[in-house]
Amino acid sequence: MHRHNHHHKVQRRVWVRAGGGRFVERSLAQLSGGQWRRASLSLSLAFTELARRRGKLSCNLLVLDEAMVHLDTHGRAKVKESEAPC
């Protein structure tokens, strides 16, 4: 039996929007507190969705403890835009 062994490397770099709307590549260590929090929240939501699509998660409740503490006004508005209706 031939099995494919898929190895996925986690990239520790992200693209962030800089002045003028252009995107620049940064390491995770270079992120501001708000950028780090947005990246962390995005990853949490993406992994939850991936688990749901693979049939490993069946849940209709998401609990976020102080998820927007380090976000600026713009970051909070973006999170609210992305919230799915119940």
mmCIF file of the C-alpha atoms, coordinates in Angstrom:
data_MODEL
# 
_entry.id   MODEL 
# 
loop_
_atom_site.group_PDB 
_atom_site.id 
_atom_site.type_symbol 
_atom_site.label_atom_id 
_atom_site.label_alt_id 
_atom_site.label_comp_id 
_atom_site.label_asym_id 
_atom_site.label_entity_id 
_atom_site.label_seq_id 
_atom_site.pdbx_PDB_ins_code 
_atom_site.Cartn_x 
_atom_site.Cartn_y 
_atom_site.Cartn_z 
_atom_site.occupancy 
_atom_site.B_iso_or_equiv 
_atom_site.pdbx_formal_charge 
_atom_site.auth_seq_id 
_atom_site.auth_comp_id 
_atom_site.auth_asym_id 
_atom_site.auth_atom_id 
_atom_site.pdbx_PDB_model_num 
ATOM 1  C CA . MET A 1 1  ? 0.000   0.000  0.000  1.00 0.00 ? 1  MET A CA 1 
ATOM 2  C CA . HIS A 1 2  ? 1.472   3.327  -1.051 1.00 0.00 ? 2  HIS A CA 1 
ATOM 3  C CA . ARG A 1 3  ? 0.793   6.184  1.334  1.00 0.00 ? 3  ARG A CA 1 
ATOM 4  C CA . HIS A 1 4  ? 1.463   9.792  0.592  1.00 0.00 ? 4  HIS A CA 1 
ATOM 5  C CA . ASN A 1 5  ? 3.213   11.514 3.419  1.00 0.00 ? 5  ASN A CA 1 
ATOM 6  C CA . HIS A 1 6  ? 2.242   15.183 3.306  1.00 0.00 ? 6  HIS A CA 1 
ATOM 7  C CA . HIS A 1 7  ? 4.443   17.535 5.256  1.00 0.00 ? 7  HIS A CA 1 
ATOM 8  C CA . HIS A 1 8  ? 3.291   21.090 5.603  1.00 0.00 ? 8  HIS A CA 1 
ATOM 9  C CA . LYS A 1 9  ? 5.709   23.658 6.871  1.00 0.00 ? 9  LYS A CA 1 
ATOM 10 C CA . VAL A 1 10 ? 4.282   26.411 9.015  1.00 0.00 ? 10 VAL A CA 1 
ATOM 11 C CA . GLN A 1 11 ? 5.429   29.787 7.792  1.00 0.00 ? 11 GLN A CA 1 
ATOM 12 C CA . ARG A 1 12 ? 6.292   32.193 10.576 1.00 0.00 ? 12 ARG A CA 1 
ATOM 13 C CA . ARG A 1 13 ? 5.884   35.197 8.331  1.00 0.00 ? 13 ARG A CA 1 
ATOM 14 C CA . VAL A 1 14 ? 2.796   37.196 7.467  1.00 0.00 ? 14 VAL A CA 1 
ATOM 15 C CA . TRP A 1 15 ? 1.735   39.916 5.064  1.00 0.00 ? 15 TRP A CA 1 
ATOM 16 C CA . VAL A 1 16 ? 0.512   43.109 6.733  1.00 0.00 ? 16 VAL A CA 1 
ATOM 17 C CA . ARG A 1 17 ? -0.990  46.226 5.238  1.00 0.00 ? 17 ARG A CA 1 
ATOM 18 C CA . ALA A 1 18 ? 1.423   49.130 5.430  1.00 0.00 ? 18 ALA A CA 1 
ATOM 19 C CA . GLY A 1 19 ? 1.006   52.817 4.653  1.00 0.00 ? 19 GLY A CA 1 
ATOM 20 C CA . GLY A 1 20 ? -0.674  53.570 1.361  1.00 0.00 ? 20 GLY A CA 1 
ATOM 21 C CA . GLY A 1 21 ? -2.527  50.247 1.396  1.00 0.00 ? 21 GLY A CA 1 
ATOM 22 C CA . ARG A 1 22 ? 0.439   48.216 0.172  1.00 0.00 ? 22 ARG A CA 1 
ATOM 23 C CA . PHE A 1 23 ? 1.320   44.877 1.750  1.00 0.00 ? 23 PHE A CA 1 
ATOM 24 C CA . VAL A 1 24 ? 4.725   44.046 3.230  1.00 0.00 ? 24 VAL A CA 1 
ATOM 25 C CA . GLU A 1 25 ? 6.069   40.746 4.536  1.00 0.00 ? 25 GLU A CA 1 
ATOM 26 C CA . ARG A 1 26 ? 6.998   40.607 8.226  1.00 0.00 ? 26 ARG A CA 1 
ATOM 27 C CA . SER A 1 27 ? 8.090   37.969 10.693 1.00 0.00 ? 27 SER A CA 1 
ATOM 28 C CA . LEU A 1 28 ? 5.739   37.258 13.580 1.00 0.00 ? 28 LEU A CA 1 
ATOM 29 C CA . ALA A 1 29 ? 8.251   38.906 15.927 1.00 0.00 ? 29 ALA A CA 1 
ATOM 30 C CA . GLN A 1 30 ? 7.797   42.206 14.057 1.00 0.00 ? 30 GLN A CA 1 
ATOM 31 C CA . LEU A 1 31 ? 4.030   42.388 14.554 1.00 0.00 ? 31 LEU A CA 1 
ATOM 32 C CA . SER A 1 32 ? 2.475   44.975 16.829 1.00 0.00 ? 32 SER A CA 1 
ATOM 33 C CA . GLY A 1 33 ? 0.245   43.792 19.665 1.00 0.00 ? 33 GLY A CA 1 
ATOM 34 C CA . GLY A 1 34 ? -2.900  44.426 17.614 1.00 0.00 ? 34 GLY A CA 1 
ATOM 35 C CA . GLN A 1 35 ? -1.491  42.718 14.526 1.00 0.00 ? 35 GLN A CA 1 
ATOM 36 C CA . TRP A 1 36 ? -0.440  39.709 16.601 1.00 0.00 ? 36 TRP A CA 1 
ATOM 37 C CA . ARG A 1 37 ? -3.892  39.487 18.186 1.00 0.00 ? 37 ARG A CA 1 
ATOM 38 C CA . ARG A 1 38 ? -5.635  39.692 14.781 1.00 0.00 ? 38 ARG A CA 1 
ATOM 39 C CA . ALA A 1 39 ? -3.345  36.974 13.388 1.00 0.00 ? 39 ALA A CA 1 
ATOM 40 C CA . SER A 1 40 ? -3.999  34.769 16.415 1.00 0.00 ? 40 SER A CA 1 
ATOM 41 C CA . LEU A 1 41 ? -7.764  35.267 16.201 1.00 0.00 ? 41 LEU A CA 1 
ATOM 42 C CA . SER A 1 42 ? -7.720  34.583 12.444 1.00 0.00 ? 42 SER A CA 1 
ATOM 43 C CA . LEU A 1 43 ? -5.799  31.346 12.935 1.00 0.00 ? 43 LEU A CA 1 
ATOM 44 C CA . SER A 1 44 ? -8.147  30.215 15.707 1.00 0.00 ? 44 SER A CA 1 
ATOM 45 C CA . LEU A 1 45 ? -11.189 30.831 13.512 1.00 0.00 ? 45 LEU A CA 1 
ATOM 46 C CA . ALA A 1 46 ? -9.559  29.166 10.490 1.00 0.00 ? 46 ALA A CA 1 
ATOM 47 C CA . PHE A 1 47 ? -8.625  26.030 12.456 1.00 0.00 ? 47 PHE A CA 1 
ATOM 48 C CA . THR A 1 48 ? -12.154 25.846 13.873 1.00 0.00 ? 48 THR A CA 1 
ATOM 49 C CA . GLU A 1 49 ? -13.605 26.070 10.356 1.00 0.00 ? 49 GLU A CA 1 
ATOM 50 C CA . LEU A 1 50 ? -11.153 23.449 9.063  1.00 0.00 ? 50 LEU A CA 1 
ATOM 51 C CA . ALA A 1 51 ? -12.137 21.046 11.845 1.00 0.00 ? 51 ALA A CA 1 
ATOM 52 C CA . ARG A 1 52 ? -15.825 21.676 11.115 1.00 0.00 ? 52 ARG A CA 1 
ATOM 53 C CA . ARG A 1 53 ? -15.380 20.996 7.387  1.00 0.00 ? 53 ARG A CA 1 
ATOM 54 C CA . ARG A 1 54 ? -13.515 17.764 8.089  1.00 0.00 ? 54 ARG A CA 1 
ATOM 55 C CA . GLY A 1 55 ? -16.384 16.585 10.265 1.00 0.00 ? 55 GLY A CA 1 
ATOM 56 C CA . LYS A 1 56 ? -14.301 16.649 13.438 1.00 0.00 ? 56 LYS A CA 1 
ATOM 57 C CA . LEU A 1 57 ? -16.213 19.465 15.090 1.00 0.00 ? 57 LEU A CA 1 
ATOM 58 C CA . SER A 1 58 ? -19.905 20.040 15.497 1.00 0.00 ? 58 SER A CA 1 
ATOM 59 C CA . CYS A 1 59 ? -20.543 23.174 17.474 1.00 0.00 ? 59 CYS A CA 1 
ATOM 60 C CA . ASN A 1 60 ? -22.725 26.237 17.178 1.00 0.00 ? 60 ASN A CA 1 
ATOM 61 C CA . LEU A 1 61 ? -21.106 28.215 19.988 1.00 0.00 ? 61 LEU A CA 1 
ATOM 62 C CA . LEU A 1 62 ? -17.845 30.119 19.927 1.00 0.00 ? 62 LEU A CA 1 
ATOM 63 C CA . VAL A 1 63 ? -16.492 31.581 23.172 1.00 0.00 ? 63 VAL A CA 1 
ATOM 64 C CA . LEU A 1 64 ? -13.855 34.283 22.866 1.00 0.00 ? 64 LEU A CA 1 
ATOM 65 C CA . ASP A 1 65 ? -12.308 35.515 26.092 1.00 0.00 ? 65 ASP A CA 1 
ATOM 66 C CA . GLU A 1 66 ? -11.110 39.102 25.657 1.00 0.00 ? 66 GLU A CA 1 
ATOM 67 C CA . ALA A 1 67 ? -10.526 38.476 21.952 1.00 0.00 ? 67 ALA A CA 1 
ATOM 68 C CA . MET A 1 68 ? -10.480 42.163 21.047 1.00 0.00 ? 68 MET A CA 1 
ATOM 69 C CA . VAL A 1 69 ? -8.551  43.577 24.006 1.00 0.00 ? 69 VAL A CA 1 
ATOM 70 C CA . HIS A 1 70 ? -5.463  44.532 22.001 1.00 0.00 ? 70 HIS A CA 1 
ATOM 71 C CA . LEU A 1 71 ? -7.282  45.606 18.840 1.00 0.00 ? 71 LEU A CA 1 
ATOM 72 C CA . ASP A 1 72 ? -7.540  49.226 17.791 1.00 0.00 ? 72 ASP A CA 1 
ATOM 73 C CA . THR A 1 73 ? -10.827 50.722 16.579 1.00 0.00 ? 73 THR A CA 1 
ATOM 74 C CA . HIS A 1 74 ? -10.163 49.648 12.990 1.00 0.00 ? 74 HIS A CA 1 
ATOM 75 C CA . GLY A 1 75 ? -9.302  46.095 14.090 1.00 0.00 ? 75 GLY A CA 1 
ATOM 76 C CA . ARG A 1 76 ? -12.487 45.806 16.152 1.00 0.00 ? 76 ARG A CA 1 
ATOM 77 C CA . ALA A 1 77 ? -14.563 47.028 13.219 1.00 0.00 ? 77 ALA A CA 1 
ATOM 78 C CA . LYS A 1 78 ? -12.947 44.403 10.934 1.00 0.00 ? 78 LYS A CA 1 
ATOM 79 C CA . VAL A 1 79 ? -13.726 41.612 13.418 1.00 0.00 ? 79 VAL A CA 1 
ATOM 80 C CA . LYS A 1 80 ? -17.344 42.755 13.645 1.00 0.00 ? 80 LYS A CA 1 
ATOM 81 C CA . GLU A 1 81 ? -17.576 42.754 9.825  1.00 0.00 ? 81 GLU A CA 1 
ATOM 82 C CA . SER A 1 82 ? -16.405 39.154 9.686  1.00 0.00 ? 82 SER A CA 1 
ATOM 83 C CA . GLU A 1 83 ? -18.773 37.802 12.339 1.00 0.00 ? 83 GLU A CA 1 
ATOM 84 C CA . ALA A 1 84 ? -21.164 35.294 10.832 1.00 0.00 ? 84 ALA A CA 1 
ATOM 85 C CA . PRO A 1 85 ? -24.847 35.725 11.655 1.00 0.00 ? 85 PRO A CA 1 
ATOM 86 C CA . CYS A 1 86 ? -26.369 33.025 13.879 1.00 0.00 ? 86 CYS A CA 1 
# 
